[in-house]
Amino acid sequence: MIKIISKHIPVLDGIRAYAVLLVCLVHFFQVDETALYETHKYLGIFLFKISQIGLRGVELFFLLSGFLITGILLDSKKSETFFKSFYARRFLRIFPLYYFVLAVSFILLPQIIEVDEPGKLVINNQAWLWTYNSNLSYYFEFSGWDASTNFPSFGHFWSLSVEEHFYIFWPLIIYFTKEKWISKVLIGITLGSLAIVLFDYFSEGLIPILKWSTFKGAGVLSIGGLIALNRRNSFNWLRLTKFAKQIIIPAGILFLASNFIPRKYELLDTASFLTSILFFTLLIITAIDGNKITNKLFSHKWLYLIGKISYGIYIYHGLLRPYFKECFYEGILYQINNGIIVSIIYTIICTAISIIISWVSWIIIEKPVLKLKRFFNY
C-alpha cells in the first residue's frame, strides 16, 4: 500500500469558502453599476472597486487545486492504480453535477420556456460546454454566454474548462517526470504562463484566446503545485513559511491597491491578476503552516460547510444570475430606491439562495456519488 501523506487540511476549506464568496460578491454586487454611482458617486466607486476583488477568487481556486491535486499525485506516484484511481475519483467529483446542469439547461429547459435570441445562440454553441472547451470559444468569436435574460448564464464555466484540462494533463506530467525535475518543470510552466500574461498585456489583447486560456491558468496551478512540492521538504518549507509571514501584509496591501487602478488603464487587470497570485500564495502557505490570525479567519464550521459545497455554489450562482435579476433586483430597487443598499441586499439574498440550492444539490447528487470513491483508493 502507498502511504498517502496528503491529509485533509480544514483551513483550506475555509479559504475555499472565501474564494467562492468573493466570486459571488463581484457577480451579484455589480448587478447595476450605474445605480451605485447615482446613489453616491464616490462611495459607489469605492464599493465597486472593493467588489472587483471578487474577480480574483478564481485564481484562489486555481492555487488550491494546484496544491491539493499535485500533493495527491506526488504521494500516489508509485501506486499501481495511479491513473485509474485519479481519473475515476475526479470523474465522480466533477462530472455528475456538471453534466446534470447541462442536461437540465439544454434538454429540459427549452421544452418549458420560450428562449430569447441570446439564449438560442448559447444553445447553438453548447458543444463548447459539453466538451469542456468553453474558454476556447472566445477565439472563435463567441462570447455571449451571459447575454440571455431568461436562459442560464455560462460565462463562468471557462474556469471549469481550465481545471478539467489540468486534471487531464497534470497526472501525465507528474508521473512521467523524474522527481528531481518536477520542480524545474513546474517553474518552467509558471514562467511560460507569465510570459503569456505579459504578452497579452503588451500586445493589447492581440490574441483574444490568451485571456481565458488554459496556458494562463496553468501558471497559477503550477504555483499551487510548487507549494505542495516544497511542503514535502522540511528545510524548504521552513524557509518558505518564514518568508511568507514576513511579506504577506505588504503583499496584501499591494493587491488591494492594484484594484483601485482606473479602468481606463489596461494595467488594471494584469496588475490585479499578478498581485492576487502573490498574496494568495503567501496566504495559503501561512494558513497551512498555522497562524493565529489565519486560524481565526478560516476556521469555522460554517466556512467549512461553504467550502465543502463550493463547487456547487460556483456552478449554480452563475447559472441563476438572469433569474435572480428578474425575480429580485427590480422589485428591491423599486421598494428602496437606493442603489448601494439594494446591491448589498441583493448580494446577500442571491448568495444565500445559491448556498441553499448547492447544499440540497450536495445531499441529493454529489454526496451519494462521492461514496463510490471507496472503490478507487490508491
FIMITI-520984 format. One line per 10 residues: for each residue z, y, x of C-alpha. Coordinates in steps of 0.25 Angstrom, whole numbers. Layout:
N
Z:Y:X ~ ...
***
This chain:
378
0:0:0 ~ -3:14:4 ~ 9:23:4 ~ 6:36:-3 ~ 12:48:3 ~ 7:57:-7 ~ 18:59:-18 ~ 19:68:-30 ~ 23:82:-26 ~ 29:88:-39
28:102:-33 ~ 13:101:-33 ~ 13:98:-48 ~ 20:112:-49 ~ 9:118:-40 ~ -2:111:-49 ~ 4:117:-61 ~ 3:131:-55 ~ -11:129:-52 ~ -15:125:-66
-7:137:-72 ~ -14:146:-62 ~ -27:141:-68 ~ -22:143:-82 ~ -17:157:-79 ~ -31:162:-74 ~ -39:155:-85 ~ -30:160:-96 ~ -25:173:-92 ~ -39:179:-89
-44:175:-103 ~ -47:190:-105 ~ -47:199:-92 ~ -51:211:-100 ~ -39:210:-109 ~ -30:210:-97 ~ -35:223:-92 ~ -36:230:-106 ~ -21:227:-107 ~ -17:233:-94
-27:235:-83 ~ -19:233:-70 ~ -9:223:-76 ~ -21:216:-81 ~ -28:216:-68 ~ -15:211:-61 ~ -13:200:-70 ~ -27:196:-70 ~ -27:195:-54 ~ -14:187:-55
-21:177:-65 ~ -32:176:-55 ~ -23:168:-46 ~ -25:156:-56 ~ -39:154:-51 ~ -33:149:-38 ~ -26:138:-46 ~ -38:128:-43 ~ -36:130:-28 ~ -22:126:-30
-26:113:-38 ~ -36:110:-27 ~ -26:111:-16 ~ -16:102:-24 ~ -28:92:-26 ~ -32:92:-11 ~ -17:90:-7 ~ -14:79:-17 ~ -27:71:-16 ~ -28:72:-1
-14:67:0 ~ -16:55:-9 ~ -29:51:-1 ~ -22:52:12 ~ -11:43:8 ~ -20:33:2 ~ -31:33:12 ~ -28:19:17 ~ -27:13:3 ~ -37:2:-1
-39:9:-15 ~ -40:23:-9 ~ -53:27:-16 ~ -51:19:-29 ~ -37:24:-31 ~ -40:38:-28 ~ -52:39:-37 ~ -46:31:-48 ~ -34:40:-49 ~ -42:53:-48
-51:47:-59 ~ -38:45:-68 ~ -33:58:-65 ~ -45:67:-67 ~ -56:61:-76 ~ -49:57:-89 ~ -45:71:-93 ~ -57:78:-86 ~ -67:69:-94 ~ -59:69:-107
-60:85:-108 ~ -75:84:-104 ~ -77:73:-115 ~ -70:82:-126 ~ -77:94:-121 ~ -91:89:-121 ~ -92:77:-130 ~ -82:80:-141 ~ -81:96:-142 ~ -96:99:-144
-95:90:-157 ~ -83:98:-162 ~ -87:113:-159 ~ -100:121:-158 ~ -100:124:-143 ~ -104:138:-139 ~ -116:140:-130 ~ -108:142:-117 ~ -101:129:-121 ~ -115:122:-123
-118:126:-108 ~ -105:119:-104 ~ -109:107:-111 ~ -123:107:-105 ~ -117:107:-91 ~ -106:97:-94 ~ -111:87:-83 ~ -105:96:-73 ~ -91:93:-79 ~ -93:78:-81
-97:76:-66 ~ -86:85:-61 ~ -96:96:-55 ~ -94:108:-64 ~ -91:116:-51 ~ -105:114:-47 ~ -111:119:-60 ~ -110:134:-55 ~ -120:131:-44 ~ -130:127:-56
-127:140:-63 ~ -118:134:-74 ~ -104:141:-74 ~ -102:142:-89 ~ -90:132:-90 ~ -81:143:-96 ~ -91:151:-105 ~ -89:144:-118 ~ -79:149:-129 ~ -78:136:-137
-80:125:-127 ~ -71:121:-116 ~ -71:128:-102 ~ -74:120:-90 ~ -75:131:-79 ~ -62:126:-72 ~ -68:112:-71 ~ -75:116:-58 ~ -62:113:-50 ~ -61:99:-56
-75:96:-51 ~ -70:101:-37 ~ -58:92:-38 ~ -66:80:-42 ~ -76:82:-31 ~ -63:82:-22 ~ -58:69:-28 ~ -71:62:-25 ~ -73:66:-11 ~ -59:68:-5
-55:53:-4 ~ -68:51:3 ~ -65:62:13 ~ -50:57:15 ~ -54:42:16 ~ -65:43:26 ~ -59:54:35 ~ -51:49:47 ~ -36:54:45 ~ -37:63:58
-50:70:52 ~ -45:73:38 ~ -38:86:41 ~ -51:91:48 ~ -59:87:36 ~ -50:94:27 ~ -50:106:35 ~ -65:105:36 ~ -67:105:21 ~ -57:117:20
-65:125:30 ~ -78:121:23 ~ -73:125:10 ~ -68:138:15 ~ -82:141:21 ~ -88:139:7 ~ -78:149:1 ~ -81:159:11 ~ -96:157:10 ~ -95:158:-5
-87:172:-4 ~ -96:178:7 ~ -109:173:0 ~ -104:179:-13 ~ -106:166:-20 ~ -119:163:-15 ~ -118:148:-19 ~ -110:148:-32 ~ -106:133:-31 ~ -97:136:-20
-87:144:-28 ~ -84:131:-36 ~ -88:121:-26 ~ -80:108:-22 ~ -83:113:-8 ~ -74:125:-10 ~ -63:117:-17 ~ -63:107:-6 ~ -57:116:4 ~ -45:118:-5
-44:103:-8 ~ -45:101:7 ~ -33:111:10 ~ -25:103:0 ~ -29:90:8 ~ -24:97:21 ~ -11:99:15 ~ -10:85:11 ~ -14:80:25 ~ -4:89:32
7:85:23 ~ 5:71:30 ~ 8:77:44 ~ 23:82:45 ~ 20:91:56 ~ 8:98:50 ~ 15:99:37 ~ 27:105:43 ~ 19:116:49 ~ 11:118:37
23:120:28 ~ 29:129:37 ~ 16:138:38 ~ 14:137:23 ~ 28:142:20 ~ 26:154:30 ~ 14:159:23 ~ 14:155:9 ~ 19:168:4 ~ 9:177:11
-2:167:7 ~ 3:169:-8 ~ 3:184:-7 ~ -11:183:-1 ~ -16:174:-12 ~ -10:183:-23 ~ -16:196:-17 ~ -30:189:-16 ~ -31:188:-31 ~ -30:203:-32
-43:206:-24 ~ -52:213:-34 ~ -62:204:-41 ~ -74:213:-36 ~ -72:207:-22 ~ -78:193:-20 ~ -66:191:-11 ~ -56:189:-22 ~ -60:174:-26 ~ -61:170:-11
-48:176:-7 ~ -40:171:-19 ~ -46:157:-16 ~ -43:157:-1 ~ -29:163:-2 ~ -25:154:-14 ~ -28:142:-6 ~ -19:147:6 ~ -8:150:-4 ~ -9:137:-12
-10:129:1 ~ 3:135:6 ~ 10:133:-8 ~ 7:118:-9 ~ 11:116:6 ~ 24:124:3 ~ 27:117:-10 ~ 25:103:-5 ~ 34:105:7 ~ 45:110:-2
49:125:-4 ~ 60:131:-14 ~ 50:141:-20 ~ 39:131:-22 ~ 48:121:-28 ~ 53:131:-38 ~ 39:135:-41 ~ 32:122:-43 ~ 43:112:-46 ~ 46:112:-61
43:101:-72 ~ 34:110:-80 ~ 26:113:-68 ~ 25:98:-64 ~ 20:95:-79 ~ 9:106:-78 ~ 5:101:-64 ~ 4:87:-69 ~ -5:91:-81 ~ -12:102:-73
-26:94:-73 ~ -26:95:-88 ~ -21:109:-89 ~ -33:113:-79 ~ -43:106:-88 ~ -38:110:-101 ~ -35:124:-99 ~ -49:128:-95 ~ -56:119:-105 ~ -48:126:-116
-50:141:-112 ~ -60:144:-122 ~ -52:139:-133 ~ -39:146:-128 ~ -46:159:-128 ~ -52:157:-142 ~ -39:152:-148 ~ -28:161:-141 ~ -33:173:-134 ~ -39:182:-144
-28:179:-154 ~ -17:182:-144 ~ -25:195:-139 ~ -26:200:-154 ~ -11:198:-156 ~ -6:204:-143 ~ -18:213:-138 ~ -13:213:-124 ~ -22:206:-114 ~ -11:203:-104
-1:198:-113 ~ -12:190:-121 ~ -17:184:-108 ~ -3:179:-104 ~ 0:173:-117 ~ -14:167:-118 ~ -12:161:-104 ~ 2:155:-108 ~ -4:149:-121 ~ -16:143:-115
-9:137:-103 ~ 2:131:-111 ~ -9:125:-120 ~ -16:119:-108 ~ -4:113:-103 ~ 0:107:-116 ~ -14:101:-118 ~ -14:96:-104 ~ -1:89:-106 ~ -6:82:-118
-18:78:-111 ~ -10:73:-99 ~ -2:64:-109 ~ -14:59:-116 ~ -25:58:-106 ~ -20:60:-91 ~ -7:53:-91 ~ -11:39:-97 ~ -24:39:-88 ~ -16:42:-75
-7:30:-78 ~ -19:22:-73 ~ -17:27:-59 ~ -8:16:-57 ~ -20:7:-55 ~ -25:15:-44 ~ -14:16:-34 ~ -17:18:-19
***
